[in-house]
Amino acid sequence: MEGGAVAFSNPRTVKDVFKDFKNRRAGILKALTNDVETFTRICDPEKENLCLYGLPNGSWEVNLPAEEVPSELPEPALGINFARDGMQRKDWLSLVAVHSDAWLFAVAFYYGARFDKNEREHLFNMMNDLPTLFDIVTGRKLVKEKASANSGNKTKSTVKVVTTVLCLIVLFYSYS
């Protein structure tokens, strides 16, 4: 697909938006884990500003951003390829993961803008029950699960802080 012409879906229910979120997330997760060699090779710093897109069918692509302004959907982080050779690979993948997490939340809440408060909260809770791409790529998911078995309430307060930070990131992407 040329110039960010990313496959567009139009989910209408909370269940449909969550399915779209999970599929796009699965695609990006595949790029950052199973297909990491291909993903790294495609992100050539000599190319123009590239973006990583998770697609509604569970696949992924690296492409130029959308040419139309404003684009149909919030755009993922621009220029993921430029930092590839300037940092440790694991740090670069972590950076791409955290930006992808923010993009996934932004897309989901773009679709969920017409939902009422309860539907948005339900959508957020379903999304928040999944580990972030950042957690998976950095291995934090395993540490968090072990800590939750030992600390109970401390983990709940940590989750609230992480949730607040993710909400702020989504708001930032929504207004930029």
Disulfide bonds with the S-S distance in Angstrom:
none
